Amino acid sequence: MKAVDGVAIGYQVYGEGPYDLVLNDGWMGNLDANWDIDDFARLLRVWAQRARVITFDRRGFGISDRPGTPGQMAIEKSLDDMRAVMDAAGSERAVVYGFEAGAAVSLLFAASYPERVTALVLHAPLVRYWRSPDFPWGWTQEEASEWDRWIEESWGTPEFWRWNAEGMGYEPSTDELREWARLSRLSASPGAALAIERVERETDVRSILAGIQVPTLVILGEHDRDGNHWGAAPWVAEQIPGARYQEFAGGFHFLQAESSDAFDAIDHFVDEVRHVEAEFDRYLASVLFTDIVGSTEQAASLGDKGWAELVTRHHGIVRTMLARYRGTEIDTAGDGFFASFDGPARAVRCAQQIEQAVQPLGLKIRAGVHTGEVQTVDGKIAGMTVVIGARVGAKAGASEVLVSQTVKDLVAGSDLTFEDAGEHELKGVPDRWHLYRVV
C-alpha cells in the first residue's frame, strides 16, 4: 500500500521483463481477486512474460481506500497515485498501458510527466464521456441514466454483467458471469461504482492530444470499430502526433491472453521504441584504461599491508589526474582504472600525467586510449569502443601509452606526437588495428 494525501493506494509489482510496464485499467478491479479469474490471471501472466509489471487499484476500487469527499476522486488525483506507485516500485520510466478511462489518466500523466513515460499504449481510449456534435462516439443522457439504474439495482449480480456483455456483442458463459459478479462485489460497492462513473462523466482530455510528445500506439478490437463508444480510437490516433493505430482480431472488447494480434503489435511497438531509446543513449567518448605493470611481483615482495598502502596512493594519484583532466571514473578493478573523457586529447594527456606521477612510487603503468561511440547500460558506458580500448591498453608495455588510429587522427594539430607501434590483433575484435605510441 502507498499513502497519497491520506488515501491508501494498493499496488502490485510482478514479472521480470526487460522494461517497466504500468497497467492503468479504467474501471473495475481488485488486485487480489483479479488472480482468481482464470481469463484475467492468464492475461496478467502474459504481461509478466514481457515486462516488470506495475499495477494499482484506482482509488475507490479494490484494496485501495474509498475517499471521503468527491474532490478526492477527481481524475487528477490518479496522476498523483500513479506517480507515487511508480516511485514506490523504483520505476523511473515505464511503458504505460491505459484501457478505457485509464487511457485518459495515462494521457494526462504523459502530458504532465513526459520524462517518466517511455511510450503509451492506449486501448479503446475514453477521451470524452458525452456525445456531442463534434464527438459522435460519446454516451447520451439516456444511456448514462440506464447505466445508473443498472448499477443501483443490479451491481454485483450476473444479470448486470449479462446486460453489459450483450451490449458489447458478447455472450458470456454462466461461469464467467458468476466470476465477474463476484469480482465486481469485491471491487466496489454500488455507491462507489456510481461515484467513479460520475467522475468519468467529467472526462474530456481531447485538448491535450495534440501536445502528447511520447511515442503512442492506439489499439482496438475489430469488433469495437463501429461501436458507438469505442469507435473514437482511430480519431484519437489521428490527433496525437506520430501515433499509430492498430486493430486486433477477436470479438471481445477486453484484451485477452489469446489476443495475439494485439500483443504482436504491442511487442513490435515497444521493441522499436526501446531500440530508438538505446540509440539516444549512444554518444562519442574517449576511453582510457590503465593498470600497474608487474603488480603480482610487487604485491608478493611488499606483503598484503604494504601493497594495499601502495595501491591506495596509486589510486589517489589516478583520481587526482582524472579530476584535473575532467575524466569520469567508470570502474576500478584491482590496480586498473577505466575512465571516459569527452575529448581524446585530454584522455591522452591524463594518461601521460598518471604515468609520470606514479614513477616516484616505484610503479610503472601501461595505458590505452580509444575513441568511438558508446552506450549507457545500467549507468555505465559499454559497447565495442570499450572492448577496443581495453585491448589497446593490454598491448602497451611498461610506462607506455598506446592509442588507436582514431585517436591519432582526432588529435591532429595538437602538440601531441606519436610514433608508429605497428599493426596488432586485438583479442575478440575483428581485423588488425594500427596502434601508435605517445612520445
NORFEN-V573913 format. One record per helix or strand. SS is the DSSP state (H for helix, E for strand). FROM is the first residue (numbers start at 1). TO is the last residue. Records with the same first field share a line. If there is no record, write none. Layout:
BEGIN
SS = FROM-TO + FROM-TO
END
This chain:
BEGIN
E = 2-4 + 7-9 + 11-14 + 20-24 + 52-56 + 94-99 + 117-123 + 128-128 + 130-130 + 132-132 + 135-135 + 139-139 + 204-204 + 215-221 + 244-248 + 282-292 + 328-333 + 336-341 + 365-377 + 380-382 + 400-404 + 418-425 + 432-438
H = 33-36 + 38-50 + 70-73 + 75-88 + 101-112 + 114-116 + 141-154 + 158-167 + 174-187 + 190-200 + 206-211 + 222-224 + 233-239 + 260-280 + 295-324 + 344-357 + 359-361 + 384-395 + 405-410
END
